[in-house]
Amino acid sequence: MDRILVRPSGPLSGDVKINGAKNSALKLMAACTLAEGKYLLRDVPNITDVQSMAELLRCMGLTVCNLENNQIEIVNPGNIIPEAPYEQVEKMRASIVVLGPLVSTFGKARVALPGGDDFGPRPIDMHLKGLETLGVRFNSEHGYIEAEAEKLTGARVVLDFPSVGATENVMMAAVRAEGTTVIENAAREPEIADLAAFLNRMGAKVLGAGSSTITIDGVNDLVAVEHTVIPDRVEAATYLSALGIAGGEINLLGARADHMDMLCQKLGEMGMRISSDSTGLWAMAGQGLRSVDLATLPYPGLATDYKPFLVAMLSVADGVGIVTENLFSGRFRYVDELIRMGADIRTEGHHAVIRGVVKLSGAPVRAHDIRAGAALVAAALKAEGETEIRDPHHIDRGYENLVENLKNLGADIERAP
């Protein structure tokens, strides 16, 4: 296993291009099971999660080709196998979103229960309940969910929580349902709107994506299309946190401020300066951060994916900050790694109290999931000595060239065997 080595760095400076959003690209790839034909997706990040989704589609009989300039061509021959095997699904929790489009297209699906990040249970009950409302019957055995529906019928689906995955699964199932489907308490993330735009290009009739109420009028025919993935707001947040910790001035090419309003507001409270321009985002940070209190909430609130970066920043900020996790249990597991680096953090239940220190100290640490691993890289930019981040394959699931990009910005970082 290789590792990432980071040494304390001076101010960061330069430009970094923000890739297409991982959390959008994976769902768009899943949506390619809805209709036969040739699809072209642009700005798809070259990361292992995308590679895993490509392998899953190939297992079902689709052809997936990587083209130049982060483009992917997907060919759906029509007679695909509506089954997602465990060997592929266990690599990535997002695989569950093939359930909706498969049962919509074939009236049946067999999908293994998902794996993914190690930060507590994330049940798929809402996915199943929403699809059942449309007429899908489920049976679970031997680690697989077996779905069957003679006919999907539009209905009013009320989600207990604005779950992104459940919203996406119901949307993709409903595009071919007879009649009208209304999703209440729907997730409002930009990735939902991106998927809706893709489905509408295919011939679907989806209205209200980006709001808490989404209306889908079922159609009979869909066609393959081309689409450009929206920029990755979580990748942009990663570089903003690195800048906040190390200081400096950078440009995030392609980043969209309107997708991360609450984050930019919080970073402004911490002492950073951020503004949008014609190329993306400009950001500057001095050598000191101020502590703030924050809580994760469904979009447009602070995303839970941002939290590891903010905790890393608070670890070296002036004062005491309280962080509350409202979405997932167990997502403070990386805190022990920051404590190994000298951070003063105490956790209790859904809360963490972070007392900022002047400097962290380099230590061997482990990346437990995608965002926690990237947050440890950012924290290491202000740690005396050398920090060794092990298990960087988790980071590879969500980032293309994180090490190279930070090095180009002036960070003292390398990947080593």
C-alpha positions in Angstrom: 0.0 0.0 0.0 1.3 3.5 -0.8 0.9 6.6 1.3 0.8 10.3 1.1 3.6 12.3 2.8 2.9 15.9 3.7 5.3 18.5 5.3 4.4 22.0 6.5 3.8 24.3 3.7 3.9 28.0 3.2 1.1 30.0 1.6 -0.7 28.3 -1.4 -0.8 30.2 -4.7 -2.1 29.5 -8.2 -5.1 28.0 -10.1 -6.7 24.6 -9.8 -9.5 23.2 -12.0 -12.5 21.8 -10.3 -13.6 18.5 -11.8 -17.2 17.3 -12.4 -19.1 16.3 -9.3 -18.5 12.7 -8.2 -22.0 12.6 -6.6 -23.6 13.7 -9.9 -21.5 11.6 -12.3 -22.3 8.3 -10.6 -26.1 8.9 -10.7 -25.9 10.1 -14.4 -24.1 6.9 -15.2 -26.8 4.9 -13.5 -29.5 6.7 -15.4 -27.9 5.4 -18.7 -29.7 2.1 -17.9 -33.0 3.8 -18.7 -32.8 3.8 -22.5 -30.8 2.2 -25.2 -28.4 4.2 -27.3 -25.1 6.0 -27.1 -24.5 8.5 -24.2 -21.7 11.0 -23.8 -20.9 12.4 -20.4 -18.4 15.3 -20.1 -16.3 16.5 -17.1 -16.4 13.0 -15.5 -13.7 12.8 -12.8 -11.1 10.0 -13.3 -11.6 8.5 -9.8 -12.0 4.9 -8.6 -15.7 5.4 -7.7 -16.4 6.2 -11.4 -14.3 3.2 -12.4 -16.4 1.1 -10.0 -19.7 2.3 -11.5 -18.3 1.7 -15.0 -17.5 -1.9 -14.0 -21.0 -2.3 -12.6 -22.5 -1.1 -15.9 -20.3 -3.5 -17.8 -21.5 -6.4 -15.7 -25.0 -5.5 -16.7 -24.1 -5.5 -20.4 -23.4 -1.9 -21.2 -20.2 -0.7 -22.9 -18.3 2.0 -21.1 -15.3 3.8 -22.8 -13.0 6.4 -21.3 -12.3 9.2 -23.9 -10.0 12.1 -23.7 -10.6 15.2 -21.6 -12.6 13.5 -18.9 -15.3 12.2 -21.2 -17.1 8.9 -21.0 -19.1 7.2 -23.7 -21.7 4.7 -22.5 -23.6 2.4 -25.0 -26.7 0.7 -23.8 -27.6 -2.1 -26.2 -31.1 -2.4 -24.7 -31.0 -6.1 -23.7 -29.0 -5.5 -20.5 -29.1 -7.7 -17.3 -31.1 -5.9 -14.5 -28.8 -7.2 -11.8 -26.1 -5.5 -9.8 -23.8 -8.1 -8.3 -22.3 -7.9 -4.8 -18.7 -7.8 -6.1 -19.4 -4.4 -7.6 -22.0 -2.9 -5.2 -20.0 -3.6 -2.1 -17.3 -1.2 -3.3 -19.6 1.8 -3.4 -22.8 2.8 -1.6 -24.0 4.9 -4.5 -24.6 1.7 -6.5 -28.0 1.4 -4.9 -29.3 4.1 -7.4 -29.4 1.6 -10.2 -32.5 0.1 -8.4 -34.9 2.7 -9.6 -34.0 2.9 -13.2 -33.7 -0.9 -13.6 -37.2 -1.6 -12.2 -38.5 1.3 -14.3 -37.1 -0.1 -17.5 -37.5 -3.9 -16.9 -40.1 -4.2 -14.2 -37.6 -6.1 -12.1 -34.2 -5.8 -10.6 -31.8 -7.7 -8.4 -29.3 -5.5 -6.5 -26.9 -6.4 -3.7 -27.1 -4.4 -0.5 -24.6 -1.6 -0.7 -21.2 -1.1 0.9 -19.3 2.2 0.9 -17.8 4.6 3.4 -17.2 3.5 7.0 -19.0 6.2 9.0 -22.0 4.4 10.4 -25.2 2.9 9.1 -27.2 4.6 6.3 -30.3 2.5 5.8 -32.0 2.4 2.4 -35.5 2.1 3.9 -36.6 5.3 2.3 -35.5 4.2 -1.1 -37.6 1.0 -0.8 -40.6 2.8 0.8 -40.7 5.4 -2.0 -40.5 2.8 -4.7 -43.2 0.7 -3.0 -45.5 3.7 -3.3 -45.1 3.5 -7.1 -46.0 -0.2 -7.1 -42.7 -2.0 -6.6 -42.7 -5.2 -4.5 -39.5 -6.2 -2.7 -38.0 -9.4 -1.3 -34.7 -9.6 0.4 -32.6 -12.7 0.7 -29.0 -13.8 0.6 -27.8 -10.2 0.7 -29.8 -9.1 -2.3 -32.8 -6.9 -2.8 -35.2 -8.4 -5.4 -37.6 -5.9 -6.9 -40.6 -6.6 -9.1 -43.4 -4.4 -10.6 -46.0 -5.3 -13.2 -46.7 -1.6 -13.7 -45.4 1.5 -12.1 -48.1 4.0 -11.2 -47.5 7.7 -10.3 -48.2 8.6 -6.7 -47.5 11.1 -4.0 -44.2 10.0 -2.3 -43.5 11.7 1.1 -39.9 11.2 2.2 -39.3 11.0 6.0 -36.0 12.9 5.4 -34.7 14.7 2.3 -32.5 11.8 1.3 -30.5 12.4 -1.9 -30.3 8.8 -2.9 -34.0 8.1 -2.2 -35.0 11.2 -4.2 -32.8 10.1 -7.1 -34.1 6.5 -7.1 -37.8 7.6 -7.0 -37.1 10.2 -9.7 -35.6 7.7 -12.1 -38.3 5.1 -11.4 -41.1 7.7 -11.9 -40.0 8.9 -15.3 -41.8 5.9 -16.9 -44.6 5.5 -14.4 -48.1 5.8 -15.6 -49.5 9.2 -14.5 -47.9 11.8 -12.2 -45.5 11.4 -9.3 -45.0 14.1 -6.7 -42.0 13.7 -4.3 -42.6 15.8 -1.1 -39.7 16.6 1.2 -37.3 15.9 -1.7 -33.6 16.6 -1.4 -32.6 19.9 -2.9 -28.9 19.4 -3.7 -27.5 20.7 -7.0 -26.8 17.1 -8.0 -30.6 16.5 -8.0 -31.1 19.3 -10.4 -28.3 18.0 -12.6 -29.9 14.6 -12.8 -33.3 16.1 -13.6 -31.7 18.1 -16.4 -30.2 14.9 -17.8 -33.5 13.1 -17.6 -35.4 16.0 -19.2 -32.9 15.9 -22.1 -33.7 12.2 -22.5 -37.4 13.1 -22.9 -38.6 12.9 -19.3 -40.9 15.6 -17.7 -39.4 16.5 -14.3 -40.3 19.8 -12.7 -39.2 21.4 -9.4 -35.8 19.7 -9.0 -33.8 21.9 -6.6 -36.9 22.5 -4.5 -38.6 20.4 -1.8 -41.4 19.3 -4.2 -40.6 17.5 -7.4 -43.2 16.6 -10.0 -42.7 13.9 -12.6 -45.1 13.2 -15.4 -44.5 9.7 -16.8 -43.5 9.2 -20.4 -43.3 6.1 -22.6 -40.1 6.8 -24.6 -36.6 8.0 -23.5 -33.5 8.5 -25.7 -29.7 8.6 -25.1 -28.2 12.1 -24.8 -25.0 14.1 -24.2 -24.5 16.0 -20.9 -21.9 17.9 -19.0 -21.5 17.2 -15.3 -21.8 20.1 -12.8 -18.6 21.1 -10.9 -17.8 19.3 -7.7 -18.7 21.6 -4.7 -17.0 19.1 -2.3 -13.8 19.1 -4.2 -13.9 22.9 -4.2 -14.5 22.9 -0.4 -11.4 20.6 0.0 -9.1 23.2 -1.6 -10.7 26.0 0.3 -10.0 24.2 3.6 -6.3 23.6 2.5 -6.1 27.3 1.7 -7.6 28.3 5.1 -5.1 26.2 6.9 -2.0 27.0 4.9 -2.9 30.6 3.9 -2.4 32.2 0.5 -4.5 33.0 -2.6 -5.9 30.6 -5.2 -8.4 30.5 -8.0 -10.8 27.5 -8.3 -11.6 27.3 -12.0 -15.1 26.2 -12.7 -16.3 26.2 -9.1 -19.8 27.6 -8.5 -20.5 29.9 -5.5 -24.2 29.4 -5.8 -23.8 25.7 -5.0 -22.0 26.4 -1.7 -23.5 29.6 -0.3 -23.6 28.4 3.3 -20.0 27.1 3.2 -18.7 30.4 1.8 -20.5 32.3 4.5 -19.0 30.2 7.3 -15.5 30.5 5.8 -16.0 34.2 5.7 -16.9 34.2 9.4 -13.6 32.3 10.0 -11.6 35.1 8.3 -11.3 34.0 4.6 -12.2 36.1 1.7 -14.1 34.4 -1.2 -15.8 35.8 -4.3 -17.0 34.5 -7.6 -15.7 35.7 -11.0 -16.1 34.7 -14.6 -13.8 31.8 -14.2 -15.0 30.3 -10.9 -14.0 31.3 -7.4 -11.3 33.4 -6.0 -10.2 32.9 -2.4 -7.6 34.3 0.0 -6.7 33.4 3.6 -4.2 35.0 6.0 -2.3 33.2 8.5 -5.0 33.0 11.2 -8.5 31.6 11.4 -11.3 32.4 13.8 -13.4 29.6 15.5 -17.1 29.4 14.7 -19.9 27.0 15.7 -21.6 25.0 13.0 -24.1 22.3 12.3 -24.6 20.0 9.4 -28.0 20.1 7.7 -29.6 19.0 4.4 -29.0 21.3 1.5 -28.9 24.4 1.4 -27.4 23.9 4.9 -23.8 22.8 5.5 -23.3 19.5 3.9 -22.0 16.6 6.1 -19.2 16.1 3.5 -17.8 19.5 4.4 -17.6 18.8 8.0 -14.2 17.0 8.1 -12.6 20.0 6.4 -14.2 22.4 8.8 -13.1 20.4 11.8 -9.5 20.3 10.4 -9.6 24.1 10.0 -11.1 24.6 13.5 -8.2 22.5 14.9 -5.8 25.4 14.1 -8.2 28.3 14.5 -8.2 30.9 17.3 -10.8 30.0 20.0 -13.3 27.2 20.6 -15.8 25.9 18.0 -18.7 23.5 18.5 -19.6 21.2 15.6 -22.9 19.3 15.6 -23.6 16.4 13.2 -27.3 16.1 12.4 -27.2 13.7 9.5 -25.0 10.6 10.1 -24.0 8.9 13.3 -20.4 7.8 13.5 -19.0 10.5 11.3 -16.5 11.7 13.9 -14.3 8.6 13.6 -11.5 10.6 11.9 -11.2 12.9 15.0 -8.9 10.4 16.7 -6.5 10.8 13.8 -6.5 14.6 14.2 -5.9 14.1 17.9 -2.8 12.0 17.0 -1.6 15.1 15.3 -2.1 17.2 18.4 -5.6 18.6 17.9 -7.6 19.4 21.0 -11.0 17.8 20.2 -13.6 16.3 22.5 -16.6 14.4 21.1 -19.9 13.4 22.7 -22.6 11.9 20.7 -23.4 14.2 17.8 -21.2 17.0 19.0 -17.5 17.9 18.9 -15.8 20.7 20.8 -12.6 21.9 19.1 -10.1 24.1 20.9 -7.7 25.5 18.3 -4.0 25.0 18.7 -1.2 27.1 17.2 0.3 24.1 15.3 -0.3 20.5 14.8 2.5 17.9 14.7 3.2 15.4 12.0 2.2 11.8 12.7 1.2 8.6 10.9 -2.6 8.7 10.4 -5.1 6.7 8.5 -7.8 7.8 6.0 -11.0 6.1 7.0 -13.1 7.5 4.2 -12.9 9.9 1.2 -13.5 13.2 2.9 -11.8 12.4 6.2 -8.7 11.4 4.3 -8.6 14.7 2.3 -9.2 16.6 5.5 -6.1 15.0 7.1 -4.1 16.0 4.0 -5.3 19.6 4.5 -4.5 19.5 8.3 -1.0 18.2 7.6 -0.2 21.5 5.7 0.2 23.1 9.2 1.8 20.3 11.1 5.4 20.4 12.2 7.5 17.6 10.8 6.1 15.0 8.4 2.6 13.5 8.3 2.1 10.1 6.7 -1.5 9.4 5.5 -2.1 5.7 5.1 -4.8 4.0 3.0 -5.0 6.8 0.4 -7.1 4.5 -1.8 -10.1 6.0 0.0 -9.0 9.5 -1.2 -8.7 8.1 -4.7 -12.4 7.2 -4.6 -13.3 10.9 -4.7 -10.3 12.9 -6.0 -8.4 13.1 -9.3 -4.9 14.3 -8.8 -5.3 15.8 -5.3 -1.6 15.4 -4.5 -0.5 16.9 -7.8 -2.9 19.8 -7.6 -1.8 20.7 -4.1 1.9 20.4 -5.1 1.2 22.8 -8.0 -0.3 25.2 -5.5 3.0 25.1 -3.5 2.3 22.4 -0.9 5.2 20.1 0.2 3.4 16.8 -0.6 4.2 13.6 -2.4 2.8 10.1 -2.9 5.3 7.4 -1.9 5.3 3.5 -2.0 
